[in-house]
């Protein structure tokens, strides 16, 4: 019976992540619009020290973004969002980008 429970759990995980790649939760929004909300494999942007990438299991991180194209790679496809001024907060596999701050 324990073997059946494990196999059901594995099946649920396989459905949630068909490629087997780890993901993180990402939300990009402004005061009146949500630009992206969902799971992603990576987020790339530019801050004052240069270009960087955020991947699942990244350390906690907080920065202001420079004007750039925020690149999100997700299971649903890639998304690029033009950033003028934004704050990025990364904590516990969750990335939040507050635009127009």
Chimera marker file (.cmm) of the C-alpha trace (Angstrom):
<marker_set name="trace">
<marker id="1" x="0.000" y="0.000" z="0.000" r="1" g="1" b="0" radius="0.5"/>
<marker id="2" x="2.892" y="2.382" z="0.723" r="1" g="1" b="0" radius="0.5"/>
<marker id="3" x="4.271" y="1.699" z="-2.771" r="1" g="1" b="0" radius="0.5"/>
<marker id="4" x="0.965" y="2.813" z="-4.305" r="1" g="1" b="0" radius="0.5"/>
<marker id="5" x="1.069" y="6.120" z="-2.363" r="1" g="1" b="0" radius="0.5"/>
<marker id="6" x="4.614" y="6.857" z="-3.532" r="1" g="1" b="0" radius="0.5"/>
<marker id="7" x="3.770" y="6.116" z="-7.155" r="1" g="1" b="0" radius="0.5"/>
<marker id="8" x="0.698" y="8.386" z="-6.989" r="1" g="1" b="0" radius="0.5"/>
<marker id="9" x="2.860" y="11.198" z="-5.566" r="1" g="1" b="0" radius="0.5"/>
<marker id="10" x="5.411" y="10.687" z="-8.331" r="1" g="1" b="0" radius="0.5"/>
<marker id="11" x="2.629" y="10.844" z="-10.929" r="1" g="1" b="0" radius="0.5"/>
<marker id="12" x="1.364" y="14.163" z="-9.524" r="1" g="1" b="0" radius="0.5"/>
<marker id="13" x="4.894" y="15.605" z="-9.632" r="1" g="1" b="0" radius="0.5"/>
<marker id="14" x="5.373" y="14.397" z="-13.211" r="1" g="1" b="0" radius="0.5"/>
<marker id="15" x="2.170" y="16.164" z="-14.260" r="1" g="1" b="0" radius="0.5"/>
<marker id="16" x="3.167" y="19.385" z="-12.492" r="1" g="1" b="0" radius="0.5"/>
<marker id="17" x="6.650" y="19.436" z="-14.104" r="1" g="1" b="0" radius="0.5"/>
<marker id="18" x="6.541" y="17.438" z="-17.350" r="1" g="1" b="0" radius="0.5"/>
<marker id="19" x="10.142" y="18.288" z="-18.318" r="1" g="1" b="0" radius="0.5"/>
<marker id="20" x="11.538" y="17.393" z="-14.903" r="1" g="1" b="0" radius="0.5"/>
<marker id="21" x="13.217" y="20.805" z="-14.606" r="1" g="1" b="0" radius="0.5"/>
<marker id="22" x="12.783" y="22.638" z="-11.301" r="1" g="1" b="0" radius="0.5"/>
<marker id="23" x="10.672" y="25.794" z="-11.422" r="1" g="1" b="0" radius="0.5"/>
<marker id="24" x="9.990" y="28.804" z="-9.241" r="1" g="1" b="0" radius="0.5"/>
<marker id="25" x="6.972" y="31.049" z="-8.847" r="1" g="1" b="0" radius="0.5"/>
<marker id="26" x="7.269" y="34.388" z="-10.687" r="1" g="1" b="0" radius="0.5"/>
<marker id="27" x="5.013" y="37.437" z="-10.612" r="1" g="1" b="0" radius="0.5"/>
<marker id="28" x="5.718" y="40.641" z="-12.556" r="1" g="1" b="0" radius="0.5"/>
<marker id="29" x="3.271" y="43.457" z="-12.013" r="1" g="1" b="0" radius="0.5"/>
<marker id="30" x="2.650" y="47.207" z="-11.893" r="1" g="1" b="0" radius="0.5"/>
<marker id="31" x="0.020" y="48.991" z="-9.807" r="1" g="1" b="0" radius="0.5"/>
<marker id="32" x="-2.732" y="48.408" z="-12.386" r="1" g="1" b="0" radius="0.5"/>
<marker id="33" x="-1.525" y="45.453" z="-14.482" r="1" g="1" b="0" radius="0.5"/>
<marker id="34" x="-0.101" y="41.942" z="-14.063" r="1" g="1" b="0" radius="0.5"/>
<marker id="35" x="2.445" y="41.246" z="-16.832" r="1" g="1" b="0" radius="0.5"/>
<marker id="36" x="3.294" y="37.664" z="-15.869" r="1" g="1" b="0" radius="0.5"/>
<marker id="37" x="2.248" y="35.243" z="-13.150" r="1" g="1" b="0" radius="0.5"/>
<marker id="38" x="3.229" y="31.589" z="-13.127" r="1" g="1" b="0" radius="0.5"/>
<marker id="39" x="6.081" y="29.120" z="-12.906" r="1" g="1" b="0" radius="0.5"/>
<marker id="40" x="9.415" y="29.724" z="-14.607" r="1" g="1" b="0" radius="0.5"/>
<marker id="41" x="12.745" y="27.981" z="-15.114" r="1" g="1" b="0" radius="0.5"/>
<marker id="42" x="14.739" y="31.238" z="-15.009" r="1" g="1" b="0" radius="0.5"/>
<marker id="43" x="14.494" y="35.034" z="-14.901" r="1" g="1" b="0" radius="0.5"/>
<marker id="44" x="17.188" y="37.259" z="-16.438" r="1" g="1" b="0" radius="0.5"/>
<marker id="45" x="17.603" y="41.007" z="-15.959" r="1" g="1" b="0" radius="0.5"/>
<marker id="46" x="20.139" y="43.800" z="-15.415" r="1" g="1" b="0" radius="0.5"/>
<marker id="47" x="20.910" y="45.700" z="-12.212" r="1" g="1" b="0" radius="0.5"/>
<marker id="48" x="23.599" y="48.283" z="-11.356" r="1" g="1" b="0" radius="0.5"/>
<marker id="49" x="26.346" y="45.625" z="-11.325" r="1" g="1" b="0" radius="0.5"/>
<marker id="50" x="25.353" y="44.083" z="-14.675" r="1" g="1" b="0" radius="0.5"/>
<marker id="51" x="23.318" y="41.224" z="-16.142" r="1" g="1" b="0" radius="0.5"/>
<marker id="52" x="22.265" y="38.334" z="-13.905" r="1" g="1" b="0" radius="0.5"/>
<marker id="53" x="20.052" y="35.248" z="-13.838" r="1" g="1" b="0" radius="0.5"/>
<marker id="54" x="17.748" y="33.905" z="-11.144" r="1" g="1" b="0" radius="0.5"/>
<marker id="55" x="17.280" y="30.134" z="-11.074" r="1" g="1" b="0" radius="0.5"/>
<marker id="56" x="15.316" y="27.891" z="-8.679" r="1" g="1" b="0" radius="0.5"/>
<marker id="57" x="16.949" y="27.613" z="-5.211" r="1" g="1" b="0" radius="0.5"/>
<marker id="58" x="18.564" y="31.077" z="-5.581" r="1" g="1" b="0" radius="0.5"/>
<marker id="59" x="19.570" y="32.808" z="-2.360" r="1" g="1" b="0" radius="0.5"/>
<marker id="60" x="17.359" y="35.595" z="-1.029" r="1" g="1" b="0" radius="0.5"/>
<marker id="61" x="17.961" y="38.683" z="-3.151" r="1" g="1" b="0" radius="0.5"/>
<marker id="62" x="16.665" y="42.238" z="-3.419" r="1" g="1" b="0" radius="0.5"/>
<marker id="63" x="17.688" y="44.821" z="-6.030" r="1" g="1" b="0" radius="0.5"/>
<marker id="64" x="16.571" y="47.690" z="-8.223" r="1" g="1" b="0" radius="0.5"/>
<marker id="65" x="16.529" y="46.812" z="-11.914" r="1" g="1" b="0" radius="0.5"/>
<marker id="66" x="18.067" y="48.997" z="-14.608" r="1" g="1" b="0" radius="0.5"/>
<marker id="67" x="16.096" y="49.686" z="-17.791" r="1" g="1" b="0" radius="0.5"/>
<marker id="68" x="16.246" y="46.336" z="-19.623" r="1" g="1" b="0" radius="0.5"/>
<marker id="69" x="14.287" y="43.462" z="-21.074" r="1" g="1" b="0" radius="0.5"/>
<marker id="70" x="13.256" y="41.077" z="-18.298" r="1" g="1" b="0" radius="0.5"/>
<marker id="71" x="13.514" y="37.579" z="-19.818" r="1" g="1" b="0" radius="0.5"/>
<marker id="72" x="11.374" y="34.817" z="-18.320" r="1" g="1" b="0" radius="0.5"/>
<marker id="73" x="11.772" y="31.209" z="-19.470" r="1" g="1" b="0" radius="0.5"/>
<marker id="74" x="8.713" y="29.209" z="-18.474" r="1" g="1" b="0" radius="0.5"/>
<marker id="75" x="7.035" y="25.895" z="-19.346" r="1" g="1" b="0" radius="0.5"/>
<marker id="76" x="4.443" y="27.888" z="-21.340" r="1" g="1" b="0" radius="0.5"/>
<marker id="77" x="7.143" y="29.609" z="-23.425" r="1" g="1" b="0" radius="0.5"/>
<marker id="78" x="9.517" y="32.524" z="-23.164" r="1" g="1" b="0" radius="0.5"/>
<marker id="79" x="8.296" y="36.001" z="-22.240" r="1" g="1" b="0" radius="0.5"/>
<marker id="80" x="10.198" y="39.308" z="-22.511" r="1" g="1" b="0" radius="0.5"/>
<marker id="81" x="8.975" y="42.356" z="-20.611" r="1" g="1" b="0" radius="0.5"/>
<marker id="82" x="10.443" y="45.826" z="-21.045" r="1" g="1" b="0" radius="0.5"/>
<marker id="83" x="11.482" y="47.263" z="-17.673" r="1" g="1" b="0" radius="0.5"/>
<marker id="84" x="11.944" y="50.990" z="-17.067" r="1" g="1" b="0" radius="0.5"/>
<marker id="85" x="12.137" y="51.029" z="-13.290" r="1" g="1" b="0" radius="0.5"/>
<marker id="86" x="11.485" y="48.061" z="-11.007" r="1" g="1" b="0" radius="0.5"/>
<marker id="87" x="12.288" y="46.338" z="-7.735" r="1" g="1" b="0" radius="0.5"/>
<marker id="88" x="13.036" y="42.591" z="-7.706" r="1" g="1" b="0" radius="0.5"/>
<marker id="89" x="12.586" y="40.445" z="-4.599" r="1" g="1" b="0" radius="0.5"/>
<marker id="90" x="13.664" y="36.788" z="-4.525" r="1" g="1" b="0" radius="0.5"/>
<marker id="91" x="12.843" y="34.575" z="-1.553" r="1" g="1" b="0" radius="0.5"/>
<marker id="92" x="12.182" y="30.836" z="-1.206" r="1" g="1" b="0" radius="0.5"/>
<marker id="93" x="11.705" y="30.018" z="-4.920" r="1" g="1" b="0" radius="0.5"/>
<marker id="94" x="9.453" y="33.032" z="-5.400" r="1" g="1" b="0" radius="0.5"/>
<marker id="95" x="10.432" y="35.986" z="-7.596" r="1" g="1" b="0" radius="0.5"/>
<marker id="96" x="8.384" y="39.181" z="-7.431" r="1" g="1" b="0" radius="0.5"/>
<marker id="97" x="9.075" y="42.168" z="-9.690" r="1" g="1" b="0" radius="0.5"/>
<marker id="98" x="7.317" y="45.427" z="-8.770" r="1" g="1" b="0" radius="0.5"/>
<marker id="99" x="7.345" y="47.693" z="-11.834" r="1" g="1" b="0" radius="0.5"/>
<marker id="100" x="6.986" y="51.473" z="-11.956" r="1" g="1" b="0" radius="0.5"/>
<marker id="101" x="8.136" y="52.067" z="-8.372" r="1" g="1" b="0" radius="0.5"/>
<link id1="1" id2="2" r="1" g="1" b="0" radius="0.2"/>
<link id1="2" id2="3" r="1" g="1" b="0" radius="0.2"/>
<link id1="3" id2="4" r="1" g="1" b="0" radius="0.2"/>
<link id1="4" id2="5" r="1" g="1" b="0" radius="0.2"/>
<link id1="5" id2="6" r="1" g="1" b="0" radius="0.2"/>
<link id1="6" id2="7" r="1" g="1" b="0" radius="0.2"/>
<link id1="7" id2="8" r="1" g="1" b="0" radius="0.2"/>
<link id1="8" id2="9" r="1" g="1" b="0" radius="0.2"/>
<link id1="9" id2="10" r="1" g="1" b="0" radius="0.2"/>
<link id1="10" id2="11" r="1" g="1" b="0" radius="0.2"/>
<link id1="11" id2="12" r="1" g="1" b="0" radius="0.2"/>
<link id1="12" id2="13" r="1" g="1" b="0" radius="0.2"/>
<link id1="13" id2="14" r="1" g="1" b="0" radius="0.2"/>
<link id1="14" id2="15" r="1" g="1" b="0" radius="0.2"/>
<link id1="15" id2="16" r="1" g="1" b="0" radius="0.2"/>
<link id1="16" id2="17" r="1" g="1" b="0" radius="0.2"/>
<link id1="17" id2="18" r="1" g="1" b="0" radius="0.2"/>
<link id1="18" id2="19" r="1" g="1" b="0" radius="0.2"/>
<link id1="19" id2="20" r="1" g="1" b="0" radius="0.2"/>
<link id1="20" id2="21" r="1" g="1" b="0" radius="0.2"/>
<link id1="21" id2="22" r="1" g="1" b="0" radius="0.2"/>
<link id1="22" id2="23" r="1" g="1" b="0" radius="0.2"/>
<link id1="23" id2="24" r="1" g="1" b="0" radius="0.2"/>
<link id1="24" id2="25" r="1" g="1" b="0" radius="0.2"/>
<link id1="25" id2="26" r="1" g="1" b="0" radius="0.2"/>
<link id1="26" id2="27" r="1" g="1" b="0" radius="0.2"/>
<link id1="27" id2="28" r="1" g="1" b="0" radius="0.2"/>
<link id1="28" id2="29" r="1" g="1" b="0" radius="0.2"/>
<link id1="29" id2="30" r="1" g="1" b="0" radius="0.2"/>
<link id1="30" id2="31" r="1" g="1" b="0" radius="0.2"/>
<link id1="31" id2="32" r="1" g="1" b="0" radius="0.2"/>
<link id1="32" id2="33" r="1" g="1" b="0" radius="0.2"/>
<link id1="33" id2="34" r="1" g="1" b="0" radius="0.2"/>
<link id1="34" id2="35" r="1" g="1" b="0" radius="0.2"/>
<link id1="35" id2="36" r="1" g="1" b="0" radius="0.2"/>
<link id1="36" id2="37" r="1" g="1" b="0" radius="0.2"/>
<link id1="37" id2="38" r="1" g="1" b="0" radius="0.2"/>
<link id1="38" id2="39" r="1" g="1" b="0" radius="0.2"/>
<link id1="39" id2="40" r="1" g="1" b="0" radius="0.2"/>
<link id1="40" id2="41" r="1" g="1" b="0" radius="0.2"/>
<link id1="41" id2="42" r="1" g="1" b="0" radius="0.2"/>
<link id1="42" id2="43" r="1" g="1" b="0" radius="0.2"/>
<link id1="43" id2="44" r="1" g="1" b="0" radius="0.2"/>
<link id1="44" id2="45" r="1" g="1" b="0" radius="0.2"/>
<link id1="45" id2="46" r="1" g="1" b="0" radius="0.2"/>
<link id1="46" id2="47" r="1" g="1" b="0" radius="0.2"/>
<link id1="47" id2="48" r="1" g="1" b="0" radius="0.2"/>
<link id1="48" id2="49" r="1" g="1" b="0" radius="0.2"/>
<link id1="49" id2="50" r="1" g="1" b="0" radius="0.2"/>
<link id1="50" id2="51" r="1" g="1" b="0" radius="0.2"/>
<link id1="51" id2="52" r="1" g="1" b="0" radius="0.2"/>
<link id1="52" id2="53" r="1" g="1" b="0" radius="0.2"/>
<link id1="53" id2="54" r="1" g="1" b="0" radius="0.2"/>
<link id1="54" id2="55" r="1" g="1" b="0" radius="0.2"/>
<link id1="55" id2="56" r="1" g="1" b="0" radius="0.2"/>
<link id1="56" id2="57" r="1" g="1" b="0" radius="0.2"/>
<link id1="57" id2="58" r="1" g="1" b="0" radius="0.2"/>
<link id1="58" id2="59" r="1" g="1" b="0" radius="0.2"/>
<link id1="59" id2="60" r="1" g="1" b="0" radius="0.2"/>
<link id1="60" id2="61" r="1" g="1" b="0" radius="0.2"/>
<link id1="61" id2="62" r="1" g="1" b="0" radius="0.2"/>
<link id1="62" id2="63" r="1" g="1" b="0" radius="0.2"/>
<link id1="63" id2="64" r="1" g="1" b="0" radius="0.2"/>
<link id1="64" id2="65" r="1" g="1" b="0" radius="0.2"/>
<link id1="65" id2="66" r="1" g="1" b="0" radius="0.2"/>
<link id1="66" id2="67" r="1" g="1" b="0" radius="0.2"/>
<link id1="67" id2="68" r="1" g="1" b="0" radius="0.2"/>
<link id1="68" id2="69" r="1" g="1" b="0" radius="0.2"/>
<link id1="69" id2="70" r="1" g="1" b="0" radius="0.2"/>
<link id1="70" id2="71" r="1" g="1" b="0" radius="0.2"/>
<link id1="71" id2="72" r="1" g="1" b="0" radius="0.2"/>
<link id1="72" id2="73" r="1" g="1" b="0" radius="0.2"/>
<link id1="73" id2="74" r="1" g="1" b="0" radius="0.2"/>
<link id1="74" id2="75" r="1" g="1" b="0" radius="0.2"/>
<link id1="75" id2="76" r="1" g="1" b="0" radius="0.2"/>
<link id1="76" id2="77" r="1" g="1" b="0" radius="0.2"/>
<link id1="77" id2="78" r="1" g="1" b="0" radius="0.2"/>
<link id1="78" id2="79" r="1" g="1" b="0" radius="0.2"/>
<link id1="79" id2="80" r="1" g="1" b="0" radius="0.2"/>
<link id1="80" id2="81" r="1" g="1" b="0" radius="0.2"/>
<link id1="81" id2="82" r="1" g="1" b="0" radius="0.2"/>
<link id1="82" id2="83" r="1" g="1" b="0" radius="0.2"/>
<link id1="83" id2="84" r="1" g="1" b="0" radius="0.2"/>
<link id1="84" id2="85" r="1" g="1" b="0" radius="0.2"/>
<link id1="85" id2="86" r="1" g="1" b="0" radius="0.2"/>
<link id1="86" id2="87" r="1" g="1" b="0" radius="0.2"/>
<link id1="87" id2="88" r="1" g="1" b="0" radius="0.2"/>
<link id1="88" id2="89" r="1" g="1" b="0" radius="0.2"/>
<link id1="89" id2="90" r="1" g="1" b="0" radius="0.2"/>
<link id1="90" id2="91" r="1" g="1" b="0" radius="0.2"/>
<link id1="91" id2="92" r="1" g="1" b="0" radius="0.2"/>
<link id1="92" id2="93" r="1" g="1" b="0" radius="0.2"/>
<link id1="93" id2="94" r="1" g="1" b="0" radius="0.2"/>
<link id1="94" id2="95" r="1" g="1" b="0" radius="0.2"/>
<link id1="95" id2="96" r="1" g="1" b="0" radius="0.2"/>
<link id1="96" id2="97" r="1" g="1" b="0" radius="0.2"/>
<link id1="97" id2="98" r="1" g="1" b="0" radius="0.2"/>
<link id1="98" id2="99" r="1" g="1" b="0" radius="0.2"/>
<link id1="99" id2="100" r="1" g="1" b="0" radius="0.2"/>
<link id1="100" id2="101" r="1" g="1" b="0" radius="0.2"/>
</marker_set>
